[in-house]
């Protein structure tokens, strides 16, 4: 038995979940409640004590074991969730290695230094020296309560004001340099932030990881200065205000991304508590991955300039100021559409009126800002509108340039119906037939933002090749371990593997390994950096022998395996629900057959007569809904089977 099995065997998942979801109630063999991860009226969240798993049958459509539940509800990483549950279960985990212990102690020192710095700067803002910064905050509409709530502060003008203060309290100069609070120059160590209004930045777990700073003197550059890349702070991987917005984003299932600190604070002041900031004009891949933990519905609120040529026509922007201006990957318009496919997210863009930013607009007219957000356009529609507005339809070169700019976005759309809509739209704009547009998309859609040609999409295997690959598969195409083994062994699986939803992996260790694989294309070279339990799983799966499949077969195999896992899991859960509903139905009929039969007939006909007991009507409705789900699963299986048979006949 592994340590993970030991922890899970000592815990009752119903007891653990009840601590976070007090309304959890027994319903047959399972327990039900409204899902804690999204807003709903009808309970769709189920806990199965026999399997020791949980699942949301609503919009989340996700599930897992007790470790994954705590990890998700507390926004923890795998090791932290396991540690918390191990302490609860009375299981002692492996002692940390010297390197792990050193890293943990370093993080604790840097976090303590940041907290001490925030307290120092808050006191400085309240002093006579902070008068100008206080006046600036007041001019920007920040009252005392807001300043305290967001822990704003003021960095004095002295070269070593903070440094001397923290050293006197036991921190070393190296601690301050590592935390990004101080800089080592030719004349010694001095404060990084001087004569600036300070904005503490916390992560989703509310840890103080860094700072943003606004210059108070007109000539000081840069106007906004951030903590550099540190062991705690990664500007490209954090969203300002997430610590305060996370609960609202999850509850309302919506996130709005703006650019700056003042935009976020103003929005929260006026009730828009689901707003966060990307701290720049572009949003990074890491920030998108962070947001998906809270919601798949994202609105990007851009000012007129950022929504126009800068974002749409260049196609890609590099997030500035990260790690001393080191370029980091960003999600361009094409990438946003790709994320929309992968995450099943609704990603939209709203353009603010010229001269406005979220701060000014929400203070002037909150309802107009709300209406603007509600009218946000899908990414592709926004891009079409921007490019169409700048295209001279009488100039063939201008039309060609427009199609080249639009092609990468349309080529990234996976849904054939949606894609055909935009193909027709491109055809009208370019005044060419649709075959010309399709040829442009197949060729990669022109150059990327970097100037390099975009490679064409991967070749599609023929039906015969797909069937041959399936017949040659050495393992049954189900099970998270088999799927992970293929992802780890074959580079050709990466594109398809990146498109998998995290919910495919309900085992907490498997999901942690998949997330590490997604984050690092060269994970095999850095296995030693993985958590011990995740590393053990990697080594176990990497040792599984696989046949030398043709590269073109591999992506299709990944899709098939993931589809099989989802279908079998759904079938198992729906069968269990059907058994419970049937038992309840039979028992209810014994006690009141007439009422229940009347309710059942009414639900089937779609008309509910007066006088039918609501409880009976509800039970009849649940029974029929479960039957419908079961029948739909059977139809899906038949369609899959018929599709395979048709391909066989086609050969």
TILUMKE-462053 format. One record per residue (C-alpha): z, y, x; residue in one letter. Coordinates in nm, 3 decimals, decimal comma. Layout:
<pts>
PT       up    north     east  resn
PT        Z        Y        X     A
...
</pts>
This chain:
<pts>
PT       up    north     east  resn
PT    0,000    0,000    0,000     X
PT   -0,099    0,342    0,136     X
PT    0,135    0,639    0,126     X
PT   -0,079    0,788   -0,153     X
PT   -0,043    0,471   -0,361     X
PT    0,332    0,478   -0,294     X
PT    0,361    0,839   -0,415     X
PT    0,157    0,775   -0,730     X
PT    0,340    0,451   -0,811     X
PT    0,675    0,633   -0,813     X
PT    0,560    0,908   -1,046     X
PT    0,484    0,905   -1,417     X
PT    0,177    1,122   -1,473     X
PT    0,294    1,204   -1,826     X
PT    0,621    1,341   -1,691     X
PT    0,447    1,544   -1,420     X
PT    0,185    1,691   -1,654     X
PT    0,448    1,768   -1,921     X
PT    0,615    1,999   -1,671     X
PT    0,302    2,216   -1,676     X
PT    0,187    2,142   -2,033     X
PT    0,499    2,137   -2,255     X
PT    0,296    2,077   -2,572     X
PT    0,173    1,736   -2,449     X
PT    0,220    1,493   -2,740     X
PT    0,175    1,118   -2,776     X
PT   -0,141    1,016   -2,966     X
PT   -0,175    0,640   -2,977     X
PT   -0,200    0,497   -2,626     X
PT   -0,264    0,838   -2,467     X
PT   -0,108    1,184   -2,471     X
PT   -0,296    1,493   -2,588     X
PT   -0,269    1,871   -2,561     X
PT   -0,482    2,179   -2,529     X
PT   -0,636    2,190   -2,184     X
PT   -0,443    2,403   -1,931     X
PT   -0,767    2,484   -1,746     X
PT   -0,959    2,657   -2,025     X
PT   -0,895    2,832   -2,354     X
PT   -0,937    2,617   -2,666     X
PT   -0,798    2,565   -3,015     X
PT   -0,845    2,191   -3,062     X
PT   -0,671    1,968   -2,805     X
PT   -0,924    1,803   -2,573     X
PT   -0,696    1,727   -2,278     X
PT   -0,582    1,363   -2,257     X
PT   -0,344    1,181   -2,024     X
PT   -0,368    0,803   -1,995     X
PT   -0,034    0,656   -1,876     X
PT   -0,185    0,311   -1,827     X
PT   -0,453    0,431   -1,589     X
PT   -0,234    0,716   -1,459     X
PT   -0,525    0,957   -1,503     X
PT   -0,606    1,270   -1,701     X
PT   -0,930    1,405   -1,844     X
PT   -1,053    1,710   -2,033     X
PT   -1,314    1,622   -2,297     X
PT   -1,382    1,989   -2,363     X
PT   -1,572    2,248   -2,160     X
PT   -1,401    2,150   -1,832     X
PT   -1,530    1,791   -1,853     X
PT   -1,319    1,706   -1,550     X
PT   -1,031    1,476   -1,466     X
PT   -0,853    1,285   -1,195     X
PT   -0,520    1,143   -1,083     X
PT   -0,180    1,310   -1,066     X
PT   -0,252    1,456   -0,721     X
PT   -0,573    1,616   -0,841     X
PT   -0,392    1,762   -1,144     X
PT   -0,124    1,930   -0,933     X
PT   -0,385    2,040   -0,683     X
PT   -0,593    2,206   -0,956     X
PT   -0,313    2,361   -1,160     X
PT   -0,134    2,503   -0,854     X
PT   -0,450    2,596   -0,659     X
PT   -0,334    2,387   -0,362     X
PT   -0,531    2,195   -0,105     X
PT   -0,508    1,816   -0,096     X
PT   -0,234    1,793    0,168     X
PT   -0,016    2,055   -0,003     X
PT   -0,042    1,882   -0,342     X
PT    0,040    1,546   -0,185     X
PT    0,336    1,695    0,000     X
PT    0,476    1,849   -0,317     X
PT    0,448    1,522   -0,509     X
PT    0,584    1,319   -0,218     X
PT    0,898    1,534   -0,216     X
PT    0,932    1,480   -0,590     X
PT    0,885    1,104   -0,551     X
PT    1,119    1,077   -0,254     X
PT    0,846    0,953   -0,021     X
PT    0,847    1,069    0,340     X
PT    0,500    1,149    0,463     X
PT    0,386    1,095    0,818     X
PT    0,540    1,342    1,058     X
PT    0,301    1,614    1,160     X
PT    0,137    1,596    1,499     X
PT    0,238    1,858    1,758     X
PT   -0,086    2,044    1,693     X
PT   -0,037    2,043    1,315     X
PT    0,323    2,155    1,354     X
PT    0,214    2,435    1,586     X
PT   -0,052    2,553    1,340     X
PT    0,196    2,550    1,051     X
PT    0,451    2,749    1,250     X
PT    0,180    2,995    1,355     X
PT    0,076    3,049    0,993     X
PT    0,435    3,105    0,890     X
PT    0,485    3,364    1,168     X
PT    0,167    3,550    1,075     X
PT    0,251    3,549    0,705     X
PT    0,599    3,684    0,785     X
PT    0,444    3,956    1,003     X
PT    0,209    4,058    0,723     X
PT    0,493    4,075    0,470     X
PT    0,702    4,285    0,709     X
PT    0,405    4,516    0,770     X
PT    0,352    4,562    0,396     X
PT    0,717    4,660    0,347     X
PT    0,694    4,907    0,638     X
PT    0,379    5,069    0,499     X
PT    0,523    5,089    0,146     X
PT    0,822    5,279    0,282     X
PT    0,590    5,507    0,480     X
PT    0,391    5,588    0,165     X
PT    0,709    5,697   -0,010     X
PT    0,812    5,919    0,285     X
PT    0,713    6,276    0,361     X
PT    0,452    6,145    0,606     X
PT    0,272    5,969    0,319     X
PT    0,232    6,278    0,103     X
PT   -0,144    6,307    0,156     X
PT   -0,200    5,938    0,078     X
PT    0,014    5,969   -0,237     X
PT   -0,188    6,272   -0,345     X
PT   -0,512    6,079   -0,289     X
PT   -0,386    5,785   -0,497     X
PT   -0,286    6,024   -0,775     X
PT   -0,631    6,190   -0,769     X
PT   -0,784    5,843   -0,807     X
PT   -0,577    5,781   -1,118     X
PT   -0,315    5,547   -0,970     X
PT    0,029    5,604   -1,119     X
PT    0,356    5,502   -0,951     X
PT    0,376    5,174   -1,143     X
PT    0,028    5,073   -1,027     X
PT    0,103    5,167   -0,667     X
PT    0,415    4,950   -0,674     X
PT    0,247    4,660   -0,855     X
PT   -0,035    4,641   -0,600     X
PT    0,205    4,711   -0,310     X
PT   -0,007    4,994   -0,173     X
PT    0,117    5,152    0,148     X
PT    0,042    5,409    0,416     X
PT   -0,017    5,346    0,786     X
PT    0,126    5,639    0,989     X
PT   -0,080    5,816    1,251     X
PT    0,123    5,697    1,549     X
PT   -0,041    5,458    1,794     X
PT    0,252    5,215    1,792     X
PT    0,442    5,296    1,473     X
PT    0,403    4,950    1,321     X
PT    0,397    4,765    1,653     X
PT    0,731    4,903    1,767     X
PT    0,884    4,848    1,423     X
PT    0,787    4,479    1,410     X
PT    0,873    4,404    1,773     X
PT    1,220    4,541    1,703     X
PT    1,245    4,282    1,429     X
PT    1,163    3,987    1,649     X
PT    0,784    3,960    1,636     X
PT    0,589    3,941    1,960     X
PT    0,282    4,145    2,052     X
PT    0,080    3,823    2,044     X
PT    0,193    3,764    1,685     X
PT    0,070    4,108    1,583     X
PT   -0,263    4,064    1,760     X
PT   -0,317    3,721    1,601     X
PT   -0,235    3,862    1,257     X
PT   -0,488    4,143    1,306     X
PT   -0,218    4,410    1,283     X
PT   -0,255    4,530    1,642     X
PT   -0,521    4,557    1,912     X
PT   -0,488    4,501    2,286     X
PT   -0,660    4,778    2,479     X
PT   -0,676    4,899    2,838     X
PT   -0,351    5,090    2,794     X
PT   -0,164    4,817    2,609     X
PT   -0,115    4,707    2,250     X
PT   -0,150    4,959    1,968     X
PT   -0,172    4,963    1,585     X
PT   -0,504    4,861    1,432     X
PT   -0,450    5,071    1,118     X
PT   -0,362    5,441    1,157     X
PT   -0,352    5,719    0,898     X
PT   -0,491    5,501    0,622     X
PT   -0,404    5,399    0,266     X
PT   -0,326    5,027    0,284     X
PT   -0,432    4,760    0,034     X
PT   -0,255    4,423    0,085     X
PT   -0,484    4,126    0,026     X
PT   -0,339    3,803   -0,109     X
PT   -0,509    3,470   -0,160     X
PT   -0,507    3,260   -0,478     X
PT   -0,167    3,122   -0,380     X
PT   -0,032    3,478   -0,351     X
PT    0,016    3,459    0,025     X
PT   -0,032    3,793    0,204     X
PT   -0,322    3,709    0,436     X
PT   -0,460    4,049    0,536     X
PT   -0,519    4,415    0,454     X
PT   -0,786    4,661    0,360     X
PT   -0,743    5,022    0,471     X
PT   -0,902    5,344    0,345     X
PT   -0,933    5,635    0,591     X
PT   -0,749    5,953    0,490     X
PT   -0,934    6,183    0,731     X
PT   -1,300    6,262    0,648     X
PT   -1,418    6,200    1,003     X
PT   -1,254    5,861    1,056     X
PT   -1,492    5,567    1,068     X
PT   -1,528    5,320    0,920     X
PT   -1,423    5,456    0,585     X
PT   -1,284    5,114    0,490     X
PT   -1,138    4,890    0,760     X
PT   -1,036    4,528    0,703     X
PT   -0,820    4,281    0,887     X
PT   -1,049    4,097    1,131     X
PT   -1,106    3,723    1,122     X
PT   -0,768    3,557    1,180     X
PT   -0,615    3,212    1,122     X
PT   -0,514    3,348    0,779     X
PT   -0,787    3,595    0,682     X
PT   -1,155    3,530    0,623     X
PT   -1,319    3,820    0,444     X
PT   -1,615    3,606    0,342     X
PT   -1,386    3,342    0,189     X
PT   -1,147    3,556   -0,013     X
PT   -1,167    3,774   -0,324     X
PT   -0,948    4,081   -0,354     X
PT   -0,729    4,069   -0,664     X
PT   -0,763    3,695   -0,718     X
PT   -0,386    3,652   -0,694     X
PT   -0,347    3,876   -1,001     X
PT   -0,670    3,784   -1,181     X
PT   -0,666    3,406   -1,143     X
PT   -0,465    3,326   -1,457     X
PT   -0,674    3,560   -1,674     X
PT   -1,001    3,424   -1,533     X
PT   -0,897    3,069   -1,611     X
PT   -0,760    3,158   -1,955     X
PT   -1,065    3,360   -2,061     X
PT   -1,312    3,142   -1,866     X
PT   -1,480    3,449   -1,719     X
PT   -1,478    3,635   -1,387     X
PT   -1,626    3,974   -1,307     X
PT   -1,701    4,050   -0,942     X
PT   -1,709    4,413   -0,828     X
PT   -1,732    4,566   -0,484     X
PT   -1,415    4,747   -0,385     X
PT   -1,039    4,770   -0,406     X
PT   -1,029    5,075   -0,631     X
PT   -1,276    4,913   -0,871     X
PT   -1,045    4,613   -0,915     X
PT   -0,728    4,817   -0,958     X
PT   -0,887    5,053   -1,211     X
PT   -1,023    4,763   -1,414     X
PT   -0,681    4,596   -1,423     X
PT   -0,520    4,925   -1,525     X
PT   -0,748    4,936   -1,830     X
PT   -0,698    4,575   -1,935     X
PT   -0,984    4,401   -1,753     X
PT   -0,755    4,159   -1,576     X
PT   -1,031    3,909   -1,491     X
PT   -1,193    4,135   -1,229     X
PT   -1,198    4,060   -0,854     X
PT   -1,377    4,220   -0,558     X
PT   -1,609    4,068   -0,299     X
PT   -1,524    4,347   -0,052     X
PT   -1,891    4,415    0,009     X
PT   -2,227    4,444   -0,164     X
PT   -2,300    4,072   -0,151     X
PT   -2,110    3,761   -0,252     X
PT   -2,077    3,474   -0,008     X
PT   -2,105    3,100   -0,057     X
PT   -1,734    3,060    0,018     X
PT   -1,645    3,315   -0,249     X
PT   -1,864    3,138   -0,504     X
PT   -1,695    2,806   -0,420     X
PT   -1,356    2,975   -0,463     X
PT   -1,449    3,122   -0,802     X
PT   -1,564    2,787   -0,940     X
PT   -1,202    2,664   -0,925     X
PT   -1,122    2,918   -1,195     X
PT   -1,437    2,960   -1,405     X
PT   -1,807    2,882   -1,409     X
PT   -1,887    3,206   -1,593     X
PT   -1,940    3,488   -1,345     X
PT   -2,068    3,844   -1,393     X
PT   -2,172    4,047   -1,089     X
PT   -2,121    4,418   -1,157     X
PT   -2,348    4,612   -0,921     X
PT   -2,416    4,980   -0,885     X
PT   -2,776    5,097   -0,931     X
PT   -2,862    5,083   -0,560     X
PT   -2,720    4,735   -0,496     X
PT   -2,891    4,598   -0,808     X
PT   -3,227    4,733   -0,700     X
PT   -3,412    4,706   -0,374     X
PT   -3,117    4,608   -0,156     X
PT   -3,043    4,285   -0,341     X
PT   -3,358    4,205   -0,533     X
PT   -3,641    4,291   -0,297     X
PT   -3,488    4,187    0,034     X
PT   -3,371    3,869   -0,137     X
PT   -3,072    3,817    0,089     X
PT   -2,795    4,032    0,229     X
PT   -2,555    3,956    0,507     X
PT   -2,188    4,021    0,440     X
PT   -2,088    4,291    0,687     X
PT   -1,768    4,334    0,878     X
PT   -1,664    3,968    0,893     X
PT   -1,522    3,854    1,225     X
PT   -1,623    4,168    1,407     X
PT   -1,955    4,192    1,228     X
PT   -2,056    3,830    1,277     X
PT   -2,316    3,731    1,017     X
PT   -2,199    3,482    0,755     X
PT   -2,406    3,291    0,498     X
PT   -2,448    3,475    0,170     X
PT   -2,577    3,372   -0,169     X
PT   -2,907    3,548   -0,229     X
PT   -3,075    3,566   -0,566     X
PT   -3,233    3,229   -0,507     X
PT   -2,899    3,085   -0,405     X
PT   -2,726    3,220   -0,713     X
PT   -2,970    3,037   -0,934     X
PT   -2,913    2,723   -0,729     X
PT   -2,539    2,755   -0,779     X
PT   -2,603    2,800   -1,148     X
PT   -2,775    2,463   -1,157     X
PT   -2,517    2,286   -0,943     X
PT   -2,204    2,424   -1,105     X
PT   -2,346    2,439   -1,455     X
PT   -2,235    2,799   -1,441     X
PT   -2,348    3,105   -1,630     X
PT   -2,405    3,363   -1,357     X
PT   -2,509    3,706   -1,481     X
PT   -2,575    4,051   -1,339     X
PT   -2,499    4,391   -1,484     X
PT   -2,633    4,720   -1,348     X
PT   -2,409    5,023   -1,385     X
PT   -2,559    5,362   -1,474     X
PT   -2,678    5,570   -1,175     X
PT   -2,390    5,751   -1,008     X
PT   -2,129    5,521   -1,163     X
PT   -1,912    5,249   -1,017     X
PT   -1,668    5,029   -1,212     X
PT   -1,378    5,260   -1,119     X
PT   -1,537    5,574   -1,261     X
PT   -1,694    5,409   -1,563     X
PT   -1,388    5,217   -1,682     X
PT   -1,175    5,533   -1,658     X
PT   -1,431    5,742   -1,846     X
PT   -1,517    5,492   -2,120     X
PT   -1,352    5,146   -2,115     X
PT   -1,539    5,028   -2,425     X
PT   -1,876    5,122   -2,276     X
PT   -1,783    4,921   -1,967     X
PT   -1,688    4,625   -2,186     X
PT   -2,017    4,646   -2,374     X
PT   -2,207    4,661   -2,046     X
PT   -2,037    4,342   -1,925     X
PT   -2,112    4,167   -2,255     X
PT   -2,481    4,258   -2,218     X
PT   -2,511    4,124   -1,862     X
PT   -2,842    3,951   -1,787     X
PT   -2,896    3,610   -1,629     X
PT   -2,981    3,637   -1,259     X
PT   -3,352    3,562   -1,304     X
PT   -3,391    3,808   -1,593     X
PT   -3,222    4,082   -1,393     X
PT   -3,447    4,020   -1,095     X
PT   -3,759    4,018   -1,312     X
PT   -3,659    4,349   -1,467     X
PT   -3,601    4,513   -1,130     X
PT   -3,924    4,386   -0,975     X
PT   -4,138    4,452   -1,282     X
PT   -4,014    4,812   -1,286     X
PT   -4,131    4,860   -0,926     X
PT   -4,469    4,688   -0,958     X
PT   -4,800    4,872   -0,996     X
PT   -4,988    4,637   -1,227     X
PT   -5,318    4,802   -1,135     X
PT   -5,274    4,718   -0,766     X
PT   -5,339    4,350   -0,680     X
PT   -5,137    4,384   -0,358     X
PT   -4,837    4,514   -0,552     X
PT   -4,867    4,227   -0,801     X
PT   -4,891    3,976   -0,515     X
PT   -4,580    4,121   -0,351     X
PT   -4,394    4,095   -0,680     X
PT   -4,482    3,728   -0,724     X
PT   -4,381    3,654   -0,365     X
PT   -4,044    3,815   -0,432     X
PT   -3,990    3,625   -0,757     X
PT   -4,114    3,284   -0,641     X
PT   -3,801    3,169   -0,448     X
PT   -3,581    3,238   -0,751     X
PT   -3,805    3,057   -0,998     X
PT   -3,863    2,768   -0,757     X
PT   -3,484    2,712   -0,744     X
PT   -3,454    2,664   -1,123     X
PT   -3,413    2,293   -1,193     X
PT   -3,446    2,293   -1,574     X
PT   -3,819    2,239   -1,647     X
PT   -3,808    2,423   -1,980     X
PT   -3,641    2,732   -1,833     X
PT   -3,864    2,718   -1,529     X
PT   -4,182    2,705   -1,743     X
PT   -4,065    3,019   -1,924     X
PT   -4,047    3,213   -1,598     X
PT   -4,373    3,064   -1,472     X
PT   -4,544    3,210   -1,779     X
PT   -4,372    3,542   -1,717     X
PT   -4,490    3,545   -1,354     X
PT   -4,841    3,463   -1,474     X
PT   -4,845    3,767   -1,701     X
PT   -4,703    3,997   -1,435     X
PT   -4,946    3,882   -1,166     X
PT   -5,242    3,861   -1,406     X
PT   -5,318    3,511   -1,280     X
PT   -5,320    3,171   -1,450     X
PT   -5,013    2,950   -1,447     X
PT   -5,172    2,700   -1,208     X
PT   -5,180    2,971   -0,942     X
PT   -4,811    3,042   -0,998     X
PT   -4,720    2,671   -0,985     X
PT   -4,912    2,637   -0,658     X
PT   -4,719    2,933   -0,518     X
PT   -4,389    2,773   -0,615     X
PT   -4,488    2,435   -0,472     X
PT   -4,570    2,601   -0,142     X
PT   -4,219    2,733   -0,108     X
PT   -4,264    3,073   -0,266     X
PT   -4,334    3,279    0,042     X
PT   -4,108    3,398    0,322     X
PT   -3,733    3,400    0,305     X
PT   -3,513    3,701    0,375     X
PT   -3,510    3,615    0,742     X
PT   -3,888    3,621    0,758     X
PT   -3,922    3,246    0,807     X
PT   -4,132    3,052    0,554     X
PT   -3,930    2,869    0,290     X
PT   -4,001    2,496    0,324     X
PT   -4,153    2,325    0,022     X
PT   -3,936    2,115   -0,203     X
PT   -3,864    1,759   -0,093     X
PT   -4,139    1,512   -0,186     X
PT   -4,084    1,321   -0,508     X
PT   -4,087    0,944   -0,480     X
PT   -4,332    0,747   -0,692     X
PT   -4,192    0,523   -0,968     X
PT   -4,276    0,217   -0,759     X
PT   -4,088    0,358   -0,458     X
PT   -3,786    0,442   -0,668     X
PT   -3,773    0,095   -0,822     X
PT   -3,815   -0,070   -0,483     X
PT   -3,527    0,137   -0,345     X
PT   -3,306    0,038   -0,637     X
PT   -3,387   -0,330   -0,593     X
PT   -3,314   -0,307   -0,222     X
PT   -2,976   -0,139   -0,266     X
PT   -2,704   -0,352   -0,105     X
PT   -2,425   -0,219   -0,327     X
PT   -2,382   -0,169   -0,700     X
PT   -2,467    0,188   -0,789     X
PT   -2,127    0,281   -0,917     X
PT   -1,797    0,372   -0,762     X
PT   -1,702    0,683   -0,572     X
PT   -1,664    0,496   -0,243     X
PT   -2,024    0,367   -0,245     X
PT   -2,157    0,713   -0,322     X
PT   -1,952    0,874   -0,046     X
PT   -2,063    0,604    0,197     X
PT   -2,426    0,693    0,132     X
PT   -2,359    1,067    0,171     X
PT   -2,183    1,015    0,503     X
PT   -2,447    0,781    0,643     X
PT   -2,774    0,948    0,546     X
PT   -2,869    1,310    0,626     X
PT   -3,139    1,287    0,359     X
PT   -2,863    1,262    0,097     X
PT   -2,723    1,606    0,174     X
PT   -2,940    1,815   -0,060     X
PT   -2,868    1,586   -0,354     X
PT   -2,503    1,549   -0,254     X
PT   -2,450    1,926   -0,253     X
PT   -2,568    1,935   -0,614     X
PT   -2,300    1,692   -0,730     X
PT   -2,022    1,826   -0,948     X
PT   -1,675    1,783   -0,796     X
PT   -1,574    1,595   -1,112     X
PT   -1,781    1,295   -0,997     X
PT   -1,492    1,222   -0,758     X
PT   -1,173    1,178   -0,958     X
PT   -0,983    1,007   -0,675     X
PT   -0,802    1,289   -0,494     X
PT   -0,875    1,155   -0,142     X
PT   -1,241    1,099   -0,224     X
PT   -1,272    1,451   -0,361     X
PT   -1,102    1,597   -0,054     X
PT   -1,346    1,407    0,170     X
PT   -1,647    1,517   -0,036     X
PT   -1,531    1,881   -0,020     X
PT   -1,495    1,855    0,359     X
PT   -1,846    1,706    0,377     X
PT   -1,986    1,988    0,162     X
PT   -1,822    2,252    0,383     X
PT   -1,941    2,103    0,712     X
PT   -2,291    1,964    0,762     X
PT   -2,175    1,814    1,093     X
PT   -1,852    1,662    0,968     X
PT   -1,899    1,352    1,185     X
PT   -1,856    1,566    1,496     X
PT   -1,523    1,705    1,376     X
PT   -1,356    1,405    1,214     X
PT   -1,046    1,460    1,428     X
PT   -0,984    1,790    1,247     X
PT   -0,950    1,621    0,908     X
PT   -0,619    1,547    0,742     X
PT   -0,501    1,203    0,852     X
PT   -0,545    1,042    0,509     X
PT   -0,888    1,195    0,459     X
PT   -0,987    1,092    0,811     X
PT   -0,884    0,733    0,738     X
PT   -1,104    0,731    0,428     X
PT   -1,393    0,874    0,630     X
PT   -1,361    0,603    0,895     X
PT   -1,338    0,333    0,628     X
PT   -1,653    0,447    0,449     X
PT   -1,849    0,530    0,763     X
PT   -1,808    0,169    0,872     X
PT   -1,986    0,036    0,560     X
PT   -2,326   -0,106    0,667     X
PT   -2,627    0,029    0,479     X
PT   -2,986   -0,083    0,480     X
PT   -3,244    0,141    0,639     X
PT   -3,387    0,291    0,322     X
PT   -3,695    0,509    0,331     X
PT   -3,574    0,871    0,347     X
PT   -3,762    0,965    0,032     X
PT   -3,559    0,716   -0,173     X
PT   -3,217    0,847   -0,077     X
PT   -3,191    1,160   -0,297     X
PT   -3,291    0,959   -0,603     X
PT   -3,028    0,698   -0,517     X
PT   -2,759    0,967   -0,499     X
PT   -2,857    1,098   -0,841     X
PT   -2,862    0,747   -0,990     X
PT   -2,522    0,656   -0,848     X
PT   -2,358    0,975   -0,975     X
PT   -2,518    0,929   -1,318     X
PT   -2,393    0,571   -1,336     X
PT   -2,039    0,675   -1,243     X
PT   -2,033    0,943   -1,512     X
PT   -2,182    0,720   -1,781     X
PT   -1,947    0,427   -1,719     X
PT   -1,646    0,656   -1,700     X
PT   -1,742    0,827   -2,025     X
PT   -1,805    0,493   -2,194     X
PT   -1,465    0,358   -2,088     X
PT   -1,279    0,664   -2,212     X
PT   -1,468    0,684   -2,538     X
PT   -1,410    0,313   -2,602     X
PT   -1,037    0,369   -2,555     X
PT   -1,046    0,667   -2,791     X
PT   -1,241    0,460   -3,043     X
PT   -0,980    0,184   -3,031     X
PT   -0,703    0,438   -3,091     X
PT   -0,885    0,613   -3,375     X
PT   -0,968    0,279   -3,538     X
PT   -0,605    0,165   -3,520     X
PT   -0,487    0,495   -3,666     X
PT   -0,754    0,480   -3,934     X
PT   -0,663    0,125   -4,039     X
PT   -0,292    0,208   -4,043     X
PT   -0,353    0,523   -4,247     X
PT   -0,563    0,334   -4,501     X
PT   -0,275    0,098   -4,562     X
PT   -0,056    0,392   -4,659     X
PT   -0,307    0,595   -4,856     X
PT   -0,649    0,440   -4,881     X
PT   -0,773    0,655   -5,164     X
PT   -0,712    0,988   -4,992     X
PT   -0,840    0,870   -4,657     X
PT   -1,156    0,714   -4,803     X
PT   -1,224    1,034   -4,994     X
PT   -1,180    1,236   -4,675     X
PT   -1,409    1,001   -4,485     X
PT   -1,684    1,024   -4,747     X
PT   -1,644    1,400   -4,758     X
PT   -1,674    1,433   -4,379     X
PT   -1,983    1,214   -4,384     X
PT   -2,147    1,420   -4,658     X
PT   -2,040    1,751   -4,504     X
PT   -1,848    1,872   -4,811     X
PT   -1,468    1,865   -4,833     X
PT   -1,334    1,864   -5,194     X
PT   -1,016    2,047   -5,279     X
PT   -0,698    1,845   -5,278     X
PT   -0,782    1,622   -4,984     X
PT   -0,487    1,616   -4,745     X
PT   -0,560    1,807   -4,426     X
PT   -0,403    1,534   -4,213     X
PT   -0,629    1,271   -4,366     X
PT   -0,932    1,498   -4,327     X
PT   -0,846    1,559   -3,962     X
PT   -0,808    1,187   -3,893     X
PT   -1,137    1,109   -4,066     X
PT   -1,308    1,380   -3,864     X
PT   -1,170    1,249   -3,535     X
PT   -1,275    0,896   -3,628     X
PT   -1,633    0,999   -3,704     X
PT   -1,655    1,222   -3,394     X
PT   -1,545    0,931   -3,177     X
PT   -1,800    0,702   -3,339     X
PT   -2,069    0,966   -3,279     X
PT   -1,975    0,992   -2,912     X
PT   -1,989    0,616   -2,872     X
PT   -2,329    0,597   -3,038     X
PT   -2,460    0,876   -2,815     X
PT   -2,348    0,687   -2,506     X
PT   -2,529    0,375   -2,628     X
PT   -2,842    0,583   -2,688     X
PT   -2,816    0,727   -2,336     X
PT   -2,790    0,376   -2,192     X
PT   -3,093    0,265   -2,391     X
PT   -3,296    0,567   -2,282     X
PT   -3,205    0,499   -1,919     X
PT   -3,297    0,134   -1,959     X
PT   -3,626    0,213   -2,137     X
PT   -3,712    0,470   -1,871     X
PT   -3,666    0,208   -1,603     X
PT   -3,874   -0,044   -1,798     X
PT   -4,154    0,206   -1,844     X
PT   -4,163    0,272   -1,472     X
PT   -4,178   -0,102   -1,410     X
PT   -4,474   -0,132   -1,646     X
PT   -4,640    0,165   -1,478     X
PT   -4,644   -0,024   -1,153     X
</pts>
